[in-house]
Amino acid sequence: MKRLRVSLYQAIKKRIDTQTKRAQLQGNQKYERSIRERMHNLAFQQVGNTNKGEYDADKALVVARVIQQIRDGVNGGINGQDGVLFIQQYYLNKGLKICKEQGKDAAIKELDQLIKRSCWTPISIEKLKPTERKKAVDAMMLLAEKNDGVTIKGRCVFKGNETRDWLSREDTASPTALHEAIICTDVIDAHEGRNVMSMDIPNVFIQTLMPEQEEGEDQVVMKITGLLVDCMIDLDPMYQDFVVIENGRRVIYVVILRAFYGILQASLL
């Protein structure tokens, strides 16, 4: 299976390279955008018999409508021009190779925003309990190209999946509304001709404080590592005093003060 997957990937990559070279020779911008979009959406899916589902005619209509809207969004673009839909996100190291200085600027901008909002506070490793050090989770910086095809967005997140080992389901289950429920209310609004307004609250998670800890309870600790350490020191030299070496890499331990992206408990706050 692994050999088949590698062969399939190589065949797809070879075909994409051929099509890309052909597009460059033709100078056809529309064709190039189409190739770029497909390159960012290649995925391997292995579906066994146990993972198959069925849907009736009513559900088929909904699925078809969604596919149509996605296609129109990609092909319609901005101002009637052909558009490209990018959903690819990169880890910092990979993203910097692709986005270069623009990616670095995006990462620094994200960290600067989190520091200014007092999202965390650095802590000396000597002040951490053994259990806190064990539960400390790495910070992860993601880079993504926004829909305009120019802007690079950085997003620093807490690798919350690693905390499931010691958190109960009650502490992590999200009470947020189902997507289907929101769509139902949208349908009612449209049918009755209601006025609807939407708004975006910048860094809504970061504006929420973490709950006060009970006596003896461990703090939520995150480790900032690798290239992010350099970015942190550039933004505030004070962090230089909190750098430690672990397994050959530099680490800064910070205590999370606000509902940081990726923390499983954040959705309950």
PEPE-V541181 format. One record per run of one state. SS is the DSSP state (A for helix, B for strand, O for the rest). FROM is the first residue (numbers start at 1). TO is the last residue. Records with the same first field share a line. If there is no record, write none. Layout:
SS->FROM-TO, FROM-TO
//
This chain:
O->1-1, 27-28, 40-48, 52-56, 77-88, 117-119, 123-124, 128-129, 136-136, 146-151, 159-159, 164-168, 173-178, 193-208, 210-220, 226-226, 236-236, 247-248, 257-257, 259-263, 269-269
A->2-26, 29-39, 49-51, 57-76, 92-116, 125-127, 130-135, 160-163, 169-172, 179-192, 227-235, 237-242, 264-268
B->89-91, 120-122, 137-145, 152-158, 209-209, 221-225, 243-246, 249-256, 258-258
//
